[in-house]
Amino acid sequence: LKMEQDISVNPLTDLHQLLGDSVKGYKEASEKMETPVIASFLADLADERNRMKQQLRTGILHVDPQQKLDEGTLKGDLHRAWIAIREALSKSTDHSVLDECARGEKYLSDRYSTVLEDKATPPATLPLLREQASKVAVTRSTIDTLSRTTKEVKDKA
């Protein structure tokens, strides 16, 4: 039974870590925004992702109370470090930061889809995962729109 739990919970812990990356990423992105309303939106997303992370944590611990949960992934830390290096070389714009957010949303959305399609995913977690995947999809769409809008503004300037 323990082995079955490990197999089914690991994708959930991966999502938990990715949500941790998302919290950190949106906090950093909100600090880099030139446009206050977009900065506020990204800060709100960091808060929403933190709530999602806590909800998922509860679901994971319900399935496996012994599960160890990390706050983020090494990959996420490396991605943010790469962004910081790139920014040091060129001034970041709202558009470039939003492009990075859009890439992160696509990755997170794809991971939710994979976990939802996985037959080993604990059935008790499916309603929460569907709700969170829906939130990620809406956020992804909003960020894509903001990214296109800021690019159009930048191109006109």
Salt bridges, closest charged atoms under 4 A:
ASP6 OD1 - LYS2 NZ 3.47
ASP14 OD2 - ARG111 NE 2.69
ASP21 OD1 - ARG80 NH1 3.94
GLU28 OE2 - ARG80 NE 3.62
GLU34 OE2 - LYS91 NZ 2.88
ASP64 OD2 - LYS2 NZ 3.10
ASP70 OD1 - LYS68 NZ 2.52
GLU71 OE1 - LYS53 NZ 2.34
ASP77 OD1 - LYS24 NZ 3.81
ASP77 OD1 - ARG80 NH2 2.41
GLU87 OE1 - LYS32 NZ 3.94
ASP99 OD2 - HIS95 NE2 3.30
GLU100 OE1 - HIS79 NE2 3.42
GLU100 OE2 - ARG86 NH2 2.93
GLU100 OE1 - ARG103 NH2 3.34
GLU105 OE1 - ARG49 NH2 2.77
ASP110 OD2 - LYS106 NZ 2.82
GLU131 OE2 - LYS135 NZ 3.57
ASP155 OD2 - LYS151 NZ 2.91
